[in-house]
Amino acid sequence: MAKPTGFMEFTRQDPAKAPVEERVRHFKEFEQLLPEDELARQAARCMDCGIPFCHAFGCPVKNLIPDWNDMVYRGQWRRALDLLHKTNNLPEITGRVCPAPCEPACTLSINLPAVTIKHIELEIVEHGWKEGWIVPEPAGFSTGRRVAVIGSGPAGLSAAQQLVRSGHEVVIFEKSKRLGGLLRYGIPDFKLEKWVIDRRIEQMKAEGLGIECGVDVGRDVSAQYLRRSFDAIVICAGAGVPRDIKAPGRELKGIHFALDFLTQQNRRNAGDAIPDDMAISAKGKNVVVIGGGDTGSDCIGTSRRQGAASITQIELLPKPPAERAPDNPWPLWPAILRTSSSQGEGCERMWSINTREFVGVNGAVSAMKCARLEWAKDASGRMQFKEIAGSEFELRAGLVLLAMGFVHVEHGPLVQDLALPLSQRGDIVVDENYMTSVPGVFAAGDAMVGASLIVRAIDHGRLAAAGADRYLQAL
């Protein structure tokens, strides 16, 4: 453990952020790093709690959090990095964009601010890159087996690296022109600059990873071709089907899925040309974001940087409480009111709002008709809503962004040609080894659980790689 009395001596210190008026002028990351002496004090707050709920309950990727906190406190950075990489292939990414469920599960958070776990993780890996400790780790031998990994998000990258390091020949297929999946195209640069992804991909390439970008498997390359050419296939395609809204006027111009909006801006940042007739811009417009989650927040931050005239975020669900409810105890994820960095940059937030209709002028959206909702539990204890009579109102809207989450993996040619079984929710069904009913075909991440956390995708990618490795060894 770190310092036994550290949690009593030191208070939580979060890293500083660039001022709002400065950071909204660009798409660069704006959170700063803590000095090493301060970071040691933060690591010292990790207490000898007996059962590390941060690791055992809060962290889907099972990070060895108390262990590397102790190493940071003692100045043993190389050992801390080794411990971090034991469970996580992409800590420089999770250290930036993970919602950190480990922190509310920290024992300190029962009645004190949690340990700054997420930021310590980030500083460990950045220290490793700075010192030159993170280098390619090729297997040094070959099994003679070939594996195709479909999708290059967190699950795909993690699975691919684990399989390459197991001595297999691995080719990763990505339908976009660059690797990274939603890490590259869905997360704004102000949260995750893309050189961070490229740096790790260079390590993977040096380890022997083969890369095929601009290939939509199932369309450009058939699933049957992959089955003939590879000994195993790992599907990490993500949950790419967005949740839509059914309301009159949905067909009007200016109503877009959030991911289309976010992807376009990231492509601009990367230097890609966007045709004028396809451009989605918030500049000078009254923007309404439907959906109160992380994707909605990303739309707010991007709209602010594009120069929106106003930004309103509406949510169907009721406003969360400021503190944990009695039925939401520690160490569960706290269902409380949060304000993201993007929301803090300026927007109006509204809860318990139903979208009734989109109103247009000359074929383009100009306003939304909404109504306020009343939530109550029904006889079975489930929360239900009804519109409040006379609560109708109208919002000006020149751009509407649908950020209501994703439902499941695309049920396109890849899934159809392999005849993969799907759950009632539309996810790919796998067994305890992450293998589908088709021998040698595995699935991981959002493709088999629906939209979830980056850390869960990384963990699933690693587990699917282990399952595929066992399968290949038995051939």
C-alpha positions in Angstrom: 0.0 0.0 0.0 1.0 3.7 -0.2 1.2 5.9 2.9 -1.1 4.5 5.7 -2.2 7.9 6.8 -2.1 9.6 3.4 -5.9 9.8 3.0 -6.0 11.8 6.3 -3.2 14.1 5.4 -3.8 15.0 1.8 -6.9 16.2 0.0 -7.9 15.3 -3.5 -6.3 17.5 -6.2 -7.7 17.3 -9.7 -5.6 18.4 -12.7 -6.1 22.0 -13.9 -7.9 22.7 -17.1 -7.4 25.6 -19.5 -9.9 28.4 -19.0 -13.1 28.0 -21.0 -12.7 31.2 -23.0 -9.3 29.9 -24.2 -10.1 26.2 -24.9 -13.3 26.8 -26.9 -11.2 28.4 -29.6 -9.5 25.2 -30.6 -9.9 21.4 -30.7 -6.8 20.5 -28.7 -6.8 18.7 -25.3 -7.0 21.2 -22.4 -6.5 19.1 -19.3 -3.0 19.5 -17.8 -0.8 17.0 -15.9 -0.1 17.3 -12.2 3.5 17.7 -11.1 5.2 14.5 -10.0 5.4 15.6 -6.3 1.7 16.3 -6.2 1.0 13.0 -8.0 2.9 11.2 -5.3 0.7 12.8 -2.7 -2.4 11.8 -4.6 -1.2 8.2 -4.8 -0.5 8.3 -1.0 -4.2 8.8 -0.5 -4.8 5.1 -1.6 -5.6 3.4 1.7 -5.1 -0.1 3.0 -8.8 -0.8 2.6 -8.6 -4.6 2.7 -10.9 -5.2 -0.3 -10.0 -2.9 -3.3 -13.4 -2.2 -4.6 -11.9 0.1 -7.2 -10.2 -3.0 -8.8 -12.6 -5.8 -7.8 -15.9 -4.0 -8.4 -15.4 -0.7 -10.2 -12.9 -1.4 -13.0 -14.2 -3.5 -15.9 -10.6 -4.0 -17.2 -9.5 -5.1 -13.7 -6.7 -2.7 -13.4 -4.3 -3.4 -10.4 -5.0 0.0 -9.0 -3.7 -0.2 -5.4 -0.5 -1.8 -6.7 0.4 0.9 -9.1 -0.7 3.6 -6.7 1.8 2.2 -4.3 4.6 2.2 -6.9 3.9 5.8 -7.9 4.0 6.8 -4.2 7.4 5.1 -3.9 8.7 6.6 -7.2 9.0 3.2 -8.9 7.5 4.3 -12.2 8.8 1.5 -14.3 7.1 -1.1 -12.0 3.9 1.0 -12.0 3.9 0.9 -15.8 4.4 -2.9 -15.9 1.5 -3.4 -13.6 -0.7 -1.1 -15.6 0.1 -2.9 -18.9 -0.8 -6.3 -17.3 -4.5 -5.5 -17.7 -4.8 -2.6 -20.2 -3.4 -2.3 -23.7 -4.6 1.3 -24.1 -4.1 3.1 -20.7 -3.2 6.4 -22.4 -6.7 6.4 -23.8 -8.6 5.2 -20.8 -6.6 7.7 -18.7 -8.1 10.4 -20.9 -11.7 9.4 -21.7 -12.8 6.6 -19.3 -15.7 7.7 -17.1 -13.7 6.1 -14.3 -16.2 3.8 -12.5 -13.3 2.8 -10.3 -13.4 6.2 -8.5 -16.9 6.1 -7.0 -16.1 2.5 -6.0 -13.0 3.7 -4.1 -13.5 3.1 -0.4 -12.7 6.7 0.3 -15.7 7.8 -1.6 -18.0 6.5 1.1 -17.5 9.9 2.8 -14.5 11.5 1.2 -13.3 12.5 -2.3 -12.0 9.4 -4.1 -8.4 8.8 -5.1 -7.5 10.4 -8.4 -7.2 7.0 -10.0 -7.9 8.0 -13.6 -5.3 10.8 -13.7 -2.6 8.7 -11.9 -3.2 6.0 -14.6 -2.6 8.7 -17.3 0.5 10.0 -15.8 2.0 6.5 -15.4 1.7 5.7 -19.1 2.8 9.2 -20.2 5.8 8.9 -18.0 6.5 5.5 -19.7 6.3 7.0 -23.2 8.5 10.0 -22.1 11.2 7.6 -20.7 11.1 5.4 -23.8 10.0 2.3 -21.8 7.1 1.5 -24.1 8.6 -0.3 -27.0 7.4 -3.1 -29.4 7.1 -6.5 -27.8 7.0 -9.0 -30.7 6.4 -12.6 -30.0 9.7 -13.8 -31.4 8.0 -17.0 -32.8 5.2 -17.9 -35.1 2.4 -20.3 -34.6 1.6 -20.4 -38.3 -2.0 -19.4 -37.6 -3.8 -16.4 -39.2 -6.4 -14.3 -37.5 -8.6 -11.6 -38.9 -9.8 -8.9 -36.5 -12.7 -6.8 -37.8 -12.9 -3.3 -36.4 -10.2 -1.2 -34.9 -11.9 0.4 -31.8 -10.7 -0.4 -28.3 -11.8 -4.0 -28.5 -10.3 -4.7 -31.9 -6.9 -3.0 -31.1 -6.6 -4.9 -27.8 -7.6 -8.2 -29.3 -5.2 -7.7 -32.2 -2.2 -6.8 -30.0 -2.8 -9.8 -27.6 -3.0 -12.2 -30.6 0.1 -10.8 -32.3 2.0 -11.2 -29.0 0.8 -14.8 -28.9 2.7 -15.5 -32.1 -0.2 -15.4 -34.6 -0.3 -13.6 -37.9 -3.0 -10.9 -37.4 -4.6 -8.6 -39.9 -7.0 -5.9 -38.6 -9.7 -4.7 -41.0 -11.1 -1.2 -40.7 -13.8 0.3 -43.0 -12.6 3.9 -42.4 -9.3 5.2 -43.9 -7.6 5.3 -40.5 -7.5 2.9 -37.5 -9.2 3.7 -34.2 -12.9 3.3 -34.8 -14.9 5.5 -32.5 -11.8 6.4 -30.6 -10.7 8.3 -33.7 -14.0 9.3 -35.2 -16.4 9.5 -32.4 -14.5 11.1 -29.5 -13.7 14.8 -30.1 -10.0 15.8 -30.3 -10.4 18.1 -27.3 -10.8 14.9 -25.2 -8.5 12.7 -27.2 -6.0 14.0 -29.7 -5.4 11.4 -32.4 -1.6 11.3 -32.2 -2.2 9.4 -29.0 -3.9 6.6 -31.0 -1.2 6.8 -33.7 1.6 6.4 -31.2 0.2 3.1 -29.9 -0.6 1.8 -33.4 3.0 2.3 -34.4 4.0 0.0 -31.5 1.5 -2.6 -32.8 2.7 -2.3 -36.4 6.3 -2.9 -35.2 5.1 -6.0 -33.4 3.8 -7.4 -36.7 0.2 -6.3 -36.9 -1.1 -6.2 -40.5 -3.5 -3.4 -41.3 -6.2 -3.1 -44.0 -8.0 0.2 -43.9 -10.8 1.2 -46.2 -12.2 -2.3 -46.3 -15.8 -2.9 -45.3 -15.9 -6.6 -44.4 -19.0 -8.2 -45.8 -19.2 -5.8 -48.7 -15.6 -5.2 -50.0 -14.5 -8.6 -48.8 -16.8 -11.5 -48.2 -17.1 -13.3 -44.9 -16.6 -16.6 -46.7 -13.3 -15.3 -48.1 -12.1 -14.5 -44.6 -13.1 -18.0 -43.4 -11.0 -19.6 -46.2 -8.1 -17.3 -45.6 -7.9 -17.1 -41.8 -7.9 -19.7 -39.1 -10.0 -17.5 -36.8 -12.1 -14.3 -37.0 -12.7 -11.8 -34.2 -15.5 -9.4 -34.8 -15.1 -6.1 -32.9 -17.3 -4.0 -35.2 -19.0 -2.1 -32.4 -22.6 -1.1 -31.9 -23.0 1.1 -34.9 -26.7 1.4 -35.2 -27.9 4.7 -33.6 -31.2 5.0 -31.7 -33.5 7.1 -33.8 -36.6 9.2 -32.8 -40.1 8.8 -34.2 -41.7 12.2 -34.5 -43.4 14.2 -37.3 -40.9 16.2 -39.2 -38.0 13.8 -38.7 -37.2 13.9 -42.4 -36.4 17.7 -42.3 -32.9 18.8 -43.2 -30.8 19.8 -40.2 -31.6 16.8 -38.1 -28.6 14.5 -37.8 -27.3 11.6 -35.7 -24.7 12.7 -33.3 -22.0 10.5 -34.6 -22.3 11.9 -38.2 -21.8 15.4 -36.7 -18.8 14.4 -34.5 -17.1 12.2 -37.2 -17.2 15.1 -39.7 -15.5 17.5 -37.3 -12.8 14.9 -36.5 -12.2 14.4 -40.2 -11.8 18.1 -40.7 -9.3 18.2 -37.9 -7.4 15.4 -39.6 -7.3 17.4 -42.9 -10.0 15.5 -44.8 -12.1 17.5 -47.2 -15.8 17.6 -46.5 -18.0 18.4 -49.5 -20.1 21.5 -49.0 -23.4 19.7 -49.7 -22.6 17.2 -47.0 -21.2 19.6 -44.3 -22.9 19.7 -40.9 -22.1 22.9 -39.0 -23.4 24.5 -35.8 -22.0 27.9 -36.7 -24.5 30.7 -36.0 -27.3 28.2 -35.4 -29.6 27.4 -32.5 -28.5 23.8 -31.6 -30.6 21.3 -29.8 -29.0 18.1 -28.6 -31.4 15.3 -27.7 -29.8 13.0 -25.2 -28.0 13.7 -21.9 -25.1 11.3 -22.0 -21.4 11.5 -23.0 -22.2 11.7 -26.7 -24.6 14.6 -26.1 -21.8 16.4 -24.1 -19.4 15.8 -27.0 -21.9 17.4 -29.3 -22.2 20.4 -27.0 -18.4 20.9 -26.9 -18.1 20.6 -30.6 -21.0 22.9 -31.3 -19.5 25.5 -29.0 -16.2 25.4 -30.8 -17.9 25.7 -34.2 -19.6 28.9 -33.1 -23.2 28.0 -32.3 -25.5 30.8 -31.5 -27.1 28.8 -28.6 -27.0 25.2 -27.4 -29.8 23.5 -25.5 -29.6 19.9 -24.3 -32.8 18.0 -23.6 -33.2 14.7 -21.8 -36.3 12.4 -21.6 -35.3 11.2 -18.1 -35.9 13.2 -14.9 -33.1 15.4 -13.4 -30.8 13.2 -11.3 -30.4 14.1 -7.6 -27.4 15.9 -6.3 -26.5 13.1 -4.0 -26.9 9.3 -4.0 -30.5 8.1 -3.4 -31.0 5.4 -0.7 -31.4 2.7 -3.4 -28.1 3.7 -5.0 -25.5 3.0 -2.3 -21.7 2.8 -2.6 -20.0 1.1 -4.4 -22.6 1.2 -7.2 -22.1 3.8 -9.9 -23.7 7.0 -8.5 -26.8 8.1 -10.5 -26.3 11.7 -9.6 -26.2 15.0 -11.4 -23.0 15.6 -13.2 -21.7 18.5 -15.3 -19.2 17.6 -18.0 -16.4 19.9 -19.1 -18.4 20.6 -22.3 -21.6 21.4 -20.4 -19.6 23.7 -18.2 -18.5 25.6 -21.3 -22.1 26.8 -21.8 -25.5 25.3 -22.6 -29.0 25.2 -21.3 -29.9 21.8 -19.9 -33.5 20.5 -19.6 -34.9 17.3 -18.1 -38.1 15.4 -18.5 -38.7 16.7 -22.0 -40.6 14.8 -24.7 -40.0 15.7 -28.4 -43.4 15.8 -30.1 -42.7 17.3 -33.5 -40.1 19.0 -35.6 -41.2 22.1 -37.4 -39.6 23.3 -40.6 -39.3 26.2 -43.0 -38.5 25.5 -46.7 -37.7 21.8 -45.9 -35.2 22.6 -43.0 -35.8 22.3 -39.3 -36.5 25.6 -37.6 -38.1 24.6 -34.3 -39.2 21.7 -32.1 -42.5 21.2 -30.3 -41.9 19.7 -26.9 -43.8 18.9 -23.7 -42.8 18.4 -20.1 -43.1 15.0 -18.5 -44.1 13.7 -15.1 -42.4 10.5 -13.9 -43.8 8.1 -11.4 -43.6 4.4 -10.5 -46.2 2.0 -11.7 -47.7 -0.9 -9.7 -44.6 -3.0 -10.5 -42.2 -0.4 -9.3 -41.0 0.6 -12.8 -40.7 4.3 -13.6 -43.2 5.5 -16.2 -43.9 9.0 -17.7 -46.8 10.9 -18.9 -47.0 14.4 -20.5 -48.1 17.2 -18.2 -51.3 18.8 -19.6 -50.7 22.3 -20.9 -46.9 22.0 -20.7 -46.3 22.3 -24.4 -43.6 24.7 -25.6 -41.4 25.3 -28.6 -37.6 25.5 -29.0 -35.8 27.3 -31.8 -33.7 24.8 -33.6 -31.5 25.3 -36.7 -29.6 22.1 -36.0 -30.8 19.0 -34.1 -28.4 16.4 -33.0 -29.7 12.9 -32.0 -27.5 11.6 -29.2 -29.7 8.9 -27.7 -27.2 6.1 -27.8 -26.7 3.0 -30.0 -28.8 -0.1 -30.1 -26.6 -2.9 -31.5 -24.1 -4.0 -34.1 -25.0 -3.5 -37.7 -26.9 -6.6 -39.0 -25.3 -6.3 -42.4 -23.7 -8.8 -44.8 -21.0 -9.9 -42.3 -23.5 -11.0 -39.7 -26.0 -12.4 -42.2 -23.4 -14.3 -44.3 -22.0 -16.0 -41.2 -25.5 -16.7 -40.0 -24.5 -15.5 -36.5 -27.2 -15.9 -33.8 -28.4 -12.6 -32.2 -29.9 -11.9 -28.8 -33.2 -10.2 -28.4 -31.4 -6.9 -28.2 -29.6 -7.6 -31.5 -26.2 -8.4 -30.1 -24.0 -11.2 -31.3 -24.3 -14.2 -29.0 -21.1 -15.8 -27.7 -20.1 -18.5 -25.3 -17.7 -18.4 -22.3 -14.8 -18.3 -24.7 -16.3 -15.4 -26.7 -16.8 -17.7 -29.6 -20.1 -17.6 -31.6 -22.0 -20.7 -32.8 -19.7 -20.6 -35.8 -16.4 -22.4 -34.9 -13.5 -20.1 -35.1 -15.6 -16.9 -35.2 -15.4 -14.8 -32.1 -17.0 -11.5 -31.1 -16.0 -8.9 -28.5 -16.9 -5.4 -27.2 -20.0 -3.6 -28.2 -20.8 -6.1 -30.9 -21.7 -8.6 -28.3 -23.0 -6.5 -25.4 -24.3 -3.3 -27.0 -22.9 0.2 -26.5 -20.8 0.2 -23.3 -17.6 1.6 -21.8 -14.2 1.7 -23.5 -12.7 -0.2 -20.6 -15.2 -3.0 -21.0 -14.4 -3.2 -24.7 -10.7 -3.5 -23.9 -11.4 -6.2 -21.4 -13.7 -8.1 -23.9 -11.1 -7.7 -26.6 -8.4 -9.3 -24.4 -10.8 -12.1 -23.3 -11.8 -12.9 -26.9 -8.1 -13.0 -27.9 -7.5 -15.5 -25.1 -10.4 -17.6 -26.3 -9.2 -17.4 -29.9 -5.7 -18.3 -28.8 -7.0 -21.4 -27.0 -9.0 -22.4 -30.1 -6.0 -22.0 -32.4 -3.7 -24.0 -30.1 -6.2 -26.9 -30.3 -6.3 -27.0 -34.1 
